[in-house]
């Protein structure tokens, strides 16, 4: 986005001042000569670039980076781009939050998200710890109960999943020079299509059977699936935490069959020098060959190659590579929504509802609340306790007088 809103630079506070009228011509010429020999300085990065740098230095996720940058941009545009955020304060922030609540009618969580982005801007980027930051009122989040499917509804949903996924024969799965040999391309395309379009129904079963979050499932790597111990290691979950969850026995053979086809696609990519996968943090530097190893490959992959969004955002100075990334989470969301419609389920169903249903059904089966907490990766057991409220029937288990004889 072009414009002064994203072009703020932290200039020297003395820039633009008039020369001292008492200065002598000699000293003026001396300063000019010194200026000629001074090496050119690199201009400071623009404000949003500084925000991105600070977020990455703090190891925030890419989604958080996009969200915070977007809210900060909206804040600047709302103020008319008249002043640098350093020159604004509590009144402008409160006006912006009021605009979101009154004019845009956003939820309390969305309003608090915008506030968190602005506080990050002032505290971490501009390094201002002003008294008014403590006085900004956060919106009160309403207490909501999660949407939970019954066991019968889950079975109806799973039965309505389309095993072929959402890809059609007209989908363009050949990217650039990928599989350029048209004489032997039919077999390659067949393997490619099976390996990338079949896992949609499988990944939905994984979500319900393991309680994983959607992004945890699509980012699952081959090395983190342990068939012998029937467990899955969830890496870098919410809050940057690892945990272990179960691998259902019913998913062992389907996952093994899927990985066999996935391995064929990997070998095909490897033979064309296109098997490199994205590596977290600096592991690509520490282990330069790991990105081409089978264990680091994604279990559920996209049908085509794509560019690392951060590399594309950083501009031409960054080495841009096309890689086979993980499956797009939007395809899974659409797949679940359509299956719920076909099953005649009136509740709003998303992939995260399967996680709620997983926890509720475990507690319903008599498993300890602490065990469920560890499987879900909740930091506080009070977060897990909300599923006990869902189990109550008829208003906390009380029998209505209308049902009495």
N, C-alpha and C positions, 0 to 999 in steps of 0.2 A: 504494500500500500504506500503510495507516494503522498507527500504532504508534510507540512511542518509538524504535524502531530508525532510523526515517527522520526523527525529530523533534528530533535533537540540534541545539542552538544553541551557538555559541561565546559564552558569557556572560562578563561581566567576572569576573575571579577574586575580586573583593571582594564580589560579590553575595551577599546572605544573611548577612553578618557582623553581629554585634550592634553597636549604637551605642556609641560611646565613653562610659563612665559618667562621665568627667570633663568632658564637654561641658556648657556652661552652657545654660540654657533659652533665652537670647537668641540664641545662635548656632544653636540648634536651630530656633527660629522663623524666623531669617533664612534658613536652608537651605530650610525649607519654602516660604517666599515665593519664593525663587529657583526652586524646583522647579515652582511653579505657572506661572511665566512662561516656563519652558523649553519649546522646541518639541518635540513628540513625535518620538522617533527611530524609524526603521524597524528592526524586529528583523532580525538577521542571517539569511540564508537557511539552511534546513535542510541537513544534511550532504550528502545525495544531490544536492540542488540545487547545492551548492557544487562537487560532483564534476562535474556536467554543465557548469557554467559554465567550470570549468578545462579540461575536455576540449575544449570548443568554442573556448576561447581559444588552445589549442595546435593547433587544426585537425585533431583526430582525427575519424575517420569516424563516421557514425551507428551502424554495426555495433559498432565498438569502444566507443562510448559505452554502448550497451545492454549489452554484455558486461561492461564494468568495473563499471557500476552494479549489475548483477545479482550479481557476485561479492562486491562490498562489502556488499550487503544480506545475502547468505548468511552472510558472515563475522560480521556483527552478530547475526543470528538464532542462529547457532551458539553464540555466547558468552552467549546468554540475555538480551541487551539490558540487562545489569546495569550496564555501564559504557560511557562514551564511548570510542571507539577511541583517543583521545589518551592515555587512562589505561592502555591495554593495550600489550603489546610482543611480544618475540620468542616468549615461551612460548605466548601465545594464537595467534599466527600459525602457529607450528610445529604446534600441536595441531590447528588447522583443516586444514592441508595433510596431516597424517597421517590425519585423518578422511576426507579425499577419497581418499587412496590406499588405505587399509585397508578402510574401511566402504563407501565408494561405488565403489571399484575403478575410478577414472577413469584415463585414460592419462596418460603423462608430459607430453605437450603440454598437456592440459587442466589438469593440476596447475600447470605453469609459467605458464599463462594466468591462473590465480587469483592466483598470487604476483605477477605483473606488475601486476594490478589493485590489490592491497594495497600494493605499493611505491609506486604512483602516488598512492594515498590519503595515505600518510604523507609522501612527499617533496613532492608538488606541491600537495596540498590543505591538509593540516595543517602543512606546511612544517617537518617534523621530519627531521633527518638524524642518526639515532641509530646508534651503532656496531653494534648487532645486525643492522641491515639488510645489512651486508656479510657476515654470517655465516650468513644463511639459505641452506640447501642447496637448490639447484635439482635437480629430478628429471632423471635422465639419459635423454635421448630415444634410443630404439632406432633403428638404421639400417634403413630400409625401402626396398625397391625399388618404383618406381611401377608401377601396373597399366598395361600397354600392350596395345592390340589389334593384331593382325596386319592387313595390308592387306585380306585376305579378310574378316576379321571386321568391319572398318569398312564395307566395301561391303555386307555383309549387314545391318548395323545401319541404314545409310542407306536401304536398300531397304525396310526394315520401318517406316519413319517414316510416320505417318498425316498426309497433307497437310491434312486438315481441322482438325487440332489437337484439343483436348480440350473444346471448347465444344459444348453441345447446343442444340437449338431451344428448350428450356425455360429457358435461361440468361437472367437478367434483365440486359440490356445497356442498358436505359433507366434513367437515374439522375436522381432528382428531377424537375426540369422539362425535362430534356434531351429534345429532339425531341418537344415537347409537341403539335405539330400532327399529329394522327392522320390527317388526310386525306392529307397528303403524307409520312407517316411510313414507309411501306413501303420506298420507295427509300432513305431515310436509314438505315433499319435494315439493309438489304441491304449498303450500302457499309460501314456500321459493322462488321457481322459479318465481312465479307471482310477488312477492313483489320486486324482485331484477332485473328482466329482462324486465319488462314492462315500466319503467319510461324513457327510452332513448328518445322516441318520445315526451313524455311529457316535459322533461327537455329542449328540443330544443324549444318548444313553450314558455316555461317560459323565455328562454333567449331573444327571440324576443319580447315577450309581456311585459317584465319588464325592459329591457336594462341592466340586470345584467351581470357582468363578469362571465366567465365560473367557476372559482374557488369559486366565491361568491354563485353561484347556487348549486354546488355540496356540499358545506359546509352548506347549509341552514338547520336550525333546526326547529323542529315542532313548538316550542313556538314563532317563529318569523313570522309565517303566520297568519294573522288576516283576517278571512273570513267575519266578520261582517263589518269591515271598508274597506275591499277590499284593503289591503295594505300589503307589505312585509317589514320587518325591515332587512336591510343588516348590518350584524355585522362585524366589523373588516375588512372593505374593504381596498382598496389601500391606503396606508399611515396610516393605523390603525384607519380609520374614520368610524363611523356609519352613515347610512342615511335611508330614507324611500322612497320606490318606490311603484308604483301601482300594484295591482293584477287584471289582466283583468277578466271581468265577464265571459268570455268564458272558463276560466281556473278554475273557482270555483268548479264546479261539478266534472270535471276530477281529480282535486287535492284532493277533499274530498273522492272520490272513491279510489284513490291511498292510501291515509292515512288510510282508513279503513282496507285495506289489509296489509298495513305497520304495523298497530297496532296489527294485528293478529300475524305477524312475531315477533314483539316485545314481546308479551305475551309468545310466544313459546320460545324465547331466555331467557326470564325472568324465566320461569319455570325450565330451565336448568342452571341457574346462569351464563348466557353468554350475558347479556343485557347491560353490562357496556360500556359506550361510552367515547371517549377522551374528557377531559375538558380543556379549555384554562387556561393558567397561573396557579395560585394556587387555583382555585375554587374547585378542587377535595379535597383539604385539608380543605378549609373553609366550603364547603357543601359536606360532604363525601357520602351522599346518592343521590345527584343530578345526578350522572353519570348513575344511574339506573332508573331515572324518564323518563316518556314518553315525556315531553316537551323538554328535552335536546337531544333527538334522532335525527339523521339525517333523512331528508325527503327522500333523494335518497341514498340508501345504496348499498354496494358491495355484491356480491353473497357469499363471504366467509370471514372468519376472517383473520386478519393480525396483524403483530407486529408493534408497534410504531417505525418508522425508527430512531428516536433519541435514544430510549432505546436500540435498537439493536446496534447502532453505539457506544454507551457509554461503551458497554462491559458487562461482567457478573456481575459487581458490581451493576448494575441497575436492579430493579425489572421489568422483561419483562412480559407483559400481552398481550394476543391475544384479539382483539376487532373487532367488526363489524364496519369497517370504512365507509366513504362515497364512493360513486361511483367513479370509476377511470375516471379522466377527459379525458384520451386517448380514452376511448370507445366512449365518446360523440363526440370527434373530428373526429374519424373514421366514426361514424354514420352520421354526417353532410356531410363529404366529399363524402361518397357513395351516399347519397340522392341527392347531387348536380350533381353528375355524371348521376344518373338515370333521373334527371330532364332536362338534356341537357344544364346546365348552364356552360358557358365557363369561367366565372370569377373564380379566386381562392377563394373558399368559406371555411371559418373556423367559429367556434362558435362566434368569436369576430366580424365577419362581421355582424352578426345579431344585435349586439350592435350598430354598425355604422348605420345600416339600421333603427333601432328603433329611434335613434336621428334624422336622416335625415327626416324620415316620419313625426315625430312630428313637426319639424320646417316647413315642407312642408304644414302641416295641419293648420299652423298659430299660434302655441303655442309660448309663449314668450321664448326668448333665456335663460333668467334667470331660468325659470321653468325647462327647459331641463337640464341646468347645475346642478341644485339641484338633479334631478332624476338620472343623471349620476354620481354624486359625484365628479365633476371636481372642483379643488381648484381655478382655474382661468378661467374666462369666455372666454379668448382667446383660450383655448383648445376646448371649445364648438363651437367657431366661425368657426372652420374649416369646419363644416358641412354646413355652409351657402355657402361656395365655391362649394360644391358638387351640390347644387341646381341649380347653374348657368348652363344654357343650351347654347350650341353652342358658347363657348368662352365668358363667362361673360354675357350671354344673348344677345349678339350682333347678328343680322341677317346677314348671309353671303351674299355678293353680287351675288353669284351664285344662291341663292334662289329667287332673285328678278326677276320680270317679265321683 
